[in-house]
Amino acid sequence: MKRRDFIKTATALSIAGTKIPLMAFTRPKHLRKSSGNWGSDRIVLLIKLNGGNDGLNTLIPIQDINYYNKRPNLGIKASDALPIQYDTAFHPSLVNSQHLFQQGMMSIIHGVGYGHSNLSHFRSSDIWVTGSGADRVWNTGWLGRMLTNDYPDYPANIPDHPIGIQMGSANLLEFQTEDTNMATMMGNNDSLYKIIDENYITGSTDPAPQTYGGEELNYLRGIDESTYEFSGIINETGRKGINKVEYPETRIGLQLAVAAKLISGGLTTPIYRLNHGGFDTHANQWNDHIALLQELDQAVFAFLKDMGGQGLLDKVLVVTTSEFGRRVKENGSMGTDHGTAGPTFLYGSSLRGDIIGNQPDLFNLNSGNISIQHDYRQIYSTIMQDWFGLAVDTVTQILEESYDAIPVINFPLTTDHPTTIPSEFKLHPAFPNPFNPTAEIRFEIPKGSQVKITVYNITGRIVMQKDLGFKPSGFHRYILGPKGWASGTYIIQVEALQSILNQRITYLK
């Protein structure tokens, strides 16, 4: 039995509530905190669009006649799509994503994939989760190698909180190290607690036999050792945390709702791996893709709104991944077949709100597939380097090669990748809008300047004025917290570089 299948079987037994003990192990003598190599309280939530998302019908090239020629049935009309640039529009299901993009809360990276693409779900998924190329087979995951940098003696000594949580999938290779696995697998916030309470026998010191089965047993003991220790804190933070918004009753909605409760409750886990399946759309793509993208769109929007309402939005970054894209030409079953590259979406308040890259050239295809514009490991470099602040040399060591981070994150933590200086004074749309209790006012200035924010009510009376002092060039944010305001519309005025920019915002008391 393959290790992946072995894990899936053991996990299924646990979730089913069987009384068969999974295994026995020796508990560690003490816990320890992180060595602090990355020094960040930031969190990334990785959502896999499992099955291979069709990027061309997600981010539609509305000006490309070849798109419509190759997709006479599946091509989405420009009049039905949601425009975001002159040549680009969202699938009609991505209503909230259009809103987020317009507010600078979303960045898009075109053409993400890898050279010599493998069109097998299993092999391509393994390539993505290990960080390898198509010509190499690795047995450790990119997240496992990254976390080993901070927890080199895991699981002999483990931190107070889980360092990686995975939901919705039994494939744990992404968190695999040379010696163990660093993921904690769960369903809802108390499922692990129930599993531990019913299924574990502790205190045994029996060594595993020196056989292949013994190696598999040690592998599972490593996972379950941390699971046992972490079940209590997951249960505690899950019960302490709250959801301030209603989440859609979908699998991805539930996963994000649980993650939000854990973050709200104080869990310091830096990495969540979530799963949104069903994207292998060989047939009936039109209807299936509508539902899949709508579920993603609604769930991510609820999560960001929830985090914003709890003052936690700056801590989180949501990133989509998929093992490959789809072919350009539709097939005879009203679907699309396995392809190569596709777009990656990033959501959060710390993004520049850009589209990186160009719509694919559909006149110059490779065996019916679009060209790669960005290696998927550039996404990983961006997360590790700019989001978590790992040094470039460390990231290169983890990936065994250097991949340039993509400049989508404002104020990257690493000093190796400075923030791009804006070319003009910009006032981004406030978020959220309407708002309660706070809204984030975001602006960019091309050079240092004194900055002042003034708020007027609809009659023109000043209700608030704040001198922010001198601000250097770059992206800035101000949290607007009204005191004694009535519900209604207000005018936000930001003054910098002898210029004034205005926008309307609505407060709902």
Long-range contacts (C-beta under 8 A, 24 or more apart in sequence): 3-216, 3-219, 4-170, 4-171, 4-172, 4-173, 6-216, 6-220, 7-170, 7-172, 7-220, 7-223, 8-170, 10-220, 11-170, 11-185, 12-170, 14-195, 14-199, 15-187, 15-191, 15-195, 17-194, 17-198, 18-199, 19-198, 19-199, 20-199, 21-199, 21-200, 21-201, 22-199, 22-200, 22-220, 22-224, 23-217, 23-220, 23-221, 23-224, 24-201, 24-202, 24-203, 24-204, 24-206, 25-202, 25-204, 25-221, 25-224, 25-225, 25-228, 26-203, 26-204, 26-205, 27-202, 27-203, 27-225, 27-228, 27-229, 28-155, 28-156, 28-157, 28-158, 28-225, 28-229, 30-157, 31-157, 31-158, 31-159, 31-160, 31-229, 32-157, 32-158, 32-159, 33-159, 33-160, 34-150, 34-151, 34-159, 34-163, 35-150, 35-151, 35-152, 36-150, 37-149, 37-150, 37-390, 37-394, 38-149, 38-150, 38-388, 38-389, 38-390, 38-413, 39-389, 40-270, 40-387, 40-388, 40-389, 40-413, 41-268, 41-315, 42-270, 42-315, 42-316, 42-317, 42-387, 42-388, 42-413, 43-263, 43-269, 43-270, 43-271, 43-272, 43-315, 43-316, 43-317, 44-270, 44-271, 44-272, 44-316, 44-317, 44-318, 44-319, 44-383, 44-387, 44-388, 45-256, 45-259, 45-272, 45-274, 45-303, 45-316, 45-317, 45-318, 45-319, 46-271, 46-272, 46-273, 46-274, 46-319, 46-320, 46-321, 47-252, 47-274, 47-275, 47-276, 47-296, 47-300, 47-318, 47-319, 47-320, 47-321, 48-169, 48-273, 48-274, 48-275, 48-276, 48-320, 48-321, 48-322, 48-323, 49-276, 49-279, 49-292, 49-296, 49-320, 49-321, 49-322, 50-169, 50-275, 50-276, 50-277, 50-278, 50-279, 50-280, 50-322, 50-323, 51-121, 51-277, 51-278, 51-279, 51-280, 51-281, 51-322, 51-323, 52-121, 52-124, 52-279, 52-280, 52-322, 52-323, 52-324, 52-325, 52-326, 52-338, 52-339, 52-342, 53-279, 53-320, 53-322, 53-325, 53-326, 53-342, 54-279, 54-281, 54-285, 54-289, 54-325, 54-326, 54-336, 54-342, 55-325, 55-326, 55-341, 55-342, 55-343, 56-325, 56-326, 56-328, 56-360, 56-370, 57-91, 57-285, 57-289, 57-336, 58-90, 58-91, 58-94, 58-289, 58-293, 58-342, 58-343, 59-88, 59-89, 59-90, 59-91, 59-108, 59-110, 59-343, 59-359, 60-88, 60-89, 60-90, 60-91, 61-87, 61-88, 61-359, 61-360, 61-362, 62-87, 62-88, 62-89, 63-87, 63-359, 64-359, 64-362, 66-328, 66-362, 66-363, 67-328, 67-362, 70-328, 70-329, 70-330, 70-362, 71-328, 71-329, 71-330, 72-330, 73-286, 73-330, 73-334, 74-285, 74-286, 74-330, 74-334, 74-335, 74-336, 84-355, 85-355, 87-359, 88-355, 88-359, 91-289, 91-290, 91-293, 92-290, 93-289, 93-290, 93-291, 93-293, 93-294, 93-297, 94-293, 94-297, 95-297, 96-297, 96-298, 96-300, 96-301, 97-297, 97-300, 97-301, 97-345, 97-347, 99-301, 100-301, 100-304, 100-347, 101-353, 102-429, 103-353, 103-428, 103-429, 103-430, 103-431, 103-433, 104-351, 104-352, 104-353, 104-428, 104-429, 104-431, 104-442, 105-304, 105-347, 105-348, 105-349, 105-351, 105-353, 105-431, 106-345, 106-346, 106-347, 106-351, 106-353, 107-345, 107-346, 107-351, 107-352, 107-353, 107-354, 107-355, 107-356, 107-408, 108-343, 108-344, 108-345, 108-346, 108-354, 108-355, 108-356, 109-343, 109-344, 109-346, 109-356, 109-357, 109-374, 109-379, 109-406, 109-408, 110-343, 110-355, 110-356, 110-357, 110-358, 110-359, 110-360, 110-373, 110-374, 111-341, 111-342, 111-343, 111-357, 111-360, 111-370, 111-371, 111-372, 111-373, 111-374, 112-341, 112-342, 112-343, 112-344, 112-372, 112-373, 112-374, 112-375, 112-376, 112-378, 112-379, 113-324, 113-325, 113-340, 113-341, 113-342, 113-372, 113-374, 113-375, 113-376, 114-372, 114-375, 114-376, 114-377, 115-372, 115-375, 117-324, 117-339, 117-340, 117-341, 117-369, 117-372, 119-324, 119-338, 119-339, 119-340, 121-280, 121-323, 121-338, 124-323, 124-324, 125-171, 125-323, 126-173, 127-323, 128-321, 128-323, 128-376, 129-171, 129-173, 129-174, 130-173, 130-174, 131-377, 131-380, 131-398, 131-399, 131-400, 139-176, 139-178, 140-176, 140-177, 140-178, 141-172, 141-173, 141-174, 141-175, 141-176, 141-177, 142-174, 142-377, 142-380, 142-398, 142-399, 143-174, 143-175, 143-182, 143-183, 143-271, 143-273, 144-174, 144-175, 144-176, 144-177, 144-181, 144-182, 145-177, 145-398, 146-384, 146-390, 146-398, 147-175, 147-177, 147-182, 147-271, 148-177, 148-182, 149-390, 149-394, 149-398, 151-182, 154-180, 154-182, 154-226, 155-180, 155-182, 155-222, 155-225, 155-226, 158-225, 158-226, 158-229, 158-230, 160-233, 160-268, 161-230, 161-233, 161-237, 161-267, 161-268, 161-269, 162-226, 162-230, 162-233, 162-234, 162-267, 162-269, 163-269, 163-270, 163-271, 164-269, 164-270, 164-271, 164-272, 164-273, 165-259, 165-262, 165-269, 165-271, 165-272, 165-273, 166-272, 166-273, 167-255, 167-258, 167-259, 167-272, 167-273, 167-274, 167-275, 168-251, 168-252, 168-255, 168-274, 168-275, 168-276, 168-277, 169-273, 169-275, 172-223, 174-273, 175-273, 179-222, 180-219, 180-222, 180-223, 181-219, 181-222, 181-223, 182-226, 183-223, 183-273, 184-226, 184-227, 184-230, 184-234, 184-269, 185-223, 185-227, 186-234, 186-258, 187-258, 188-238, 188-254, 188-258, 189-234, 189-235, 189-237, 189-238, 189-239, 189-241, 189-258, 189-261, 189-262, 190-234, 190-235, 190-238, 190-239, 192-227, 192-230, 192-231, 192-234, 192-235, 193-231, 193-232, 193-234, 193-235, 195-227, 195-231, 196-227, 196-228, 196-231, 200-224, 200-228, 202-228, 233-267, 234-262, 234-267, 236-265, 237-261, 237-262, 237-265, 237-266, 237-267, 238-262, 238-265, 238-267, 239-265, 240-264, 240-265, 240-266, 241-265, 241-266, 241-267, 242-310, 243-306, 244-306, 244-309, 244-310, 245-302, 245-305, 245-306, 245-309, 246-302, 247-299, 247-302, 247-303, 247-306, 248-295, 248-298, 248-299, 248-302, 250-295, 250-298, 250-299, 251-275, 251-276, 251-277, 251-295, 252-276, 252-295, 252-296, 252-299, 253-295, 253-298, 253-299, 253-302, 255-299, 256-299, 256-300, 256-302, 256-303, 257-302, 257-303, 257-306, 259-303, 260-303, 260-306, 260-307, 263-307, 263-312, 263-315, 263-316, 264-306, 264-310, 264-312, 270-388, 279-322, 281-326, 281-335, 281-336, 282-331, 282-333, 282-335, 282-336, 282-337, 283-333, 283-334, 283-335, 284-333, 284-334, 284-335, 285-330, 285-334, 285-335, 285-336, 286-334, 296-320, 300-347, 304-347, 304-348, 304-349, 305-432, 308-349, 308-431, 308-432, 308-438, 308-440, 309-432, 309-436, 309-437, 311-438, 313-348, 313-349, 313-440, 314-349, 314-350, 316-348, 317-346, 317-347, 317-348, 317-350, 317-351, 317-383, 317-387, 317-409, 318-345, 318-346, 318-347, 318-348, 319-344, 319-345, 319-346, 319-347, 319-379, 319-383, 320-344, 320-345, 320-346, 321-376, 321-379, 325-369, 325-370, 327-368, 327-369, 328-362, 328-365, 328-368, 328-369, 328-370, 329-368, 339-368, 339-369, 339-370, 340-366, 340-369, 340-370, 340-371, 340-372, 341-369, 341-370, 341-371, 341-372, 341-373, 344-374, 344-376, 344-379, 346-408, 349-431, 349-440, 349-442, 349-477, 350-387, 350-409, 350-410, 350-411, 351-408, 351-409, 351-410, 352-407, 352-408, 352-409, 352-410, 352-420, 352-475, 353-428, 354-408, 356-406, 356-407, 356-408, 374-406, 375-403, 377-401, 377-403, 378-403, 378-404, 378-405, 378-406, 379-406, 381-405, 381-406, 382-406, 382-408, 382-409, 385-412, 385-414, 385-416, 385-417, 386-412, 386-413, 386-414, 386-417, 387-412, 387-413, 388-413, 389-413, 389-414, 390-414, 391-416, 392-416, 392-417, 410-474, 410-475, 411-474, 411-475, 419-474, 419-475, 421-446, 421-473, 421-474, 422-446, 422-473, 422-474, 422-475, 425-496, 425-497, 425-499, 425-501, 426-501, 427-492, 427-494, 427-501, 427-502, 427-503, 429-503, 430-480, 430-492, 430-503, 430-505, 433-505, 433-506, 434-505, 434-506, 434-507, 434-508, 435-480, 435-505, 435-506, 435-507, 435-508, 436-507, 436-508, 436-509, 437-481, 437-482, 438-479, 438-480, 438-481, 439-479, 439-480, 439-505, 440-477, 440-478, 440-479, 440-480, 441-477, 441-478, 441-479, 441-480, 441-492, 441-494, 442-475, 442-476, 442-477, 442-478, 443-475, 443-476, 443-477, 443-494, 443-496, 443-501, 444-474, 444-475, 444-476, 445-471, 445-473, 445-474, 445-476, 445-496, 445-497, 446-473, 446-497, 447-473, 447-497, 448-472, 448-473, 449-496, 449-497, 450-496, 451-476, 451-494, 451-495, 451-496, 452-494, 452-495, 452-496, 453-478, 453-480, 453-492, 453-493, 453-494, 453-495, 454-492, 454-493, 454-495, 455-480, 455-490, 455-491, 455-492, 455-493, 456-490, 456-491, 456-493, 457-488, 457-490, 457-491, 458-488, 458-489, 458-490, 458-491, 463-490, 471-496, 480-505, 482-507, 485-509
